Amino acid sequence: MKQVLFFVIALLPVFVLAQSKKEVRDNKIKSTTIEKTEQKDGQSITYKEFYEEYDKNGNTILKIEYSKAGDIKKKSTYKFDNFGNVVEKTEYDRKSGATVKTTTKYDAMGEKSEETETDSEGNIIQKQTYKVDGKGLRQEAKEHNGKGELRWIKKYTYETY
């Protein structure tokens, strides 16, 4: 029971920020800020915990997670194409000091065809490519490391009724 309760509490911040695109768009929400108040030794401590910003289509374009001291712990920015697909995501993690940029390409059917992760200097960390059939079902996925060496291949098969 304690493990389940911990799991629910640990995921609570994720669900709190998870407004639907429709809700954000329909209510013309530009941003969401979450402040947290903790009780410790009879004292109330309030700090900004999360900030999320949206475009006019309801897409999240910025997410920031703060420490109790007000420092940025994690920061993610997003760019979208005209179809609402994420084409670029940049993530900064204070703990590791790393900034990783993920660029995603889509085929003519709107299916993900390629995803490339690069470091802050533009060096490729890894690259994944995807093949889909005419129905949009993924057939194969491959991942290469920064040197272009194949790490793995996944092949997909589907059983139908």
Secondary structure as the mmCIF struct_conf table of DSSP 4:
data_model
#
loop_
_struct_conf.conf_type_id
_struct_conf.id
_struct_conf.beg_label_comp_id
_struct_conf.beg_label_asym_id
_struct_conf.beg_label_seq_id
_struct_conf.end_label_comp_id
_struct_conf.end_label_asym_id
_struct_conf.end_label_seq_id
HELX_RH_AL_P HELX_RH_AL_P1 LYS A 2 LEU A 17
HELX_RH_AL_P HELX_RH_AL_P2 LYS A 21 ASP A 26
TURN_TY1_P TURN_TY1_P1 ASN A 27 LYS A 28
STRN STRN1 SER A 31 LYS A 40
TURN_TY1_P TURN_TY1_P2 ASP A 41 GLY A 42
STRN STRN2 GLN A 43 TYR A 54
TURN_TY1_P TURN_TY1_P3 LYS A 56 ASN A 57
BEND BEND1 GLY A 58 GLY A 58
STRN STRN3 THR A 60 TYR A 66
TURN_TY1_P TURN_TY1_P4 LYS A 68 ALA A 69
BEND BEND2 GLY A 70 GLY A 70
STRN STRN4 ILE A 72 PHE A 80
TURN_TY1_P TURN_TY1_P5 ASN A 82 PHE A 83
BEND BEND3 GLY A 84 GLY A 84
STRN STRN5 VAL A 86 ASP A 93
TURN_TY1_P TURN_TY1_P6 ARG A 94 GLY A 97
STRN STRN6 ALA A 98 TYR A 106
TURN_TY1_P TURN_TY1_P7 ALA A 108 MET A 109
BEND BEND4 GLY A 110 GLY A 110
STRN STRN7 LYS A 112 THR A 118
TURN_TY1_P TURN_TY1_P8 SER A 120 GLU A 121
BEND BEND5 GLY A 122 GLY A 122
STRN STRN8 ILE A 124 VAL A 132
TURN_TY1_P TURN_TY1_P9 GLY A 134 LYS A 135
BEND BEND6 GLY A 136 GLY A 136
STRN STRN9 ARG A 138 ASN A 145
TURN_TY1_P TURN_TY1_P10 GLY A 146 LYS A 147
BEND BEND7 GLY A 148 GLY A 148
STRN STRN10 LEU A 150 LYS A 155
#
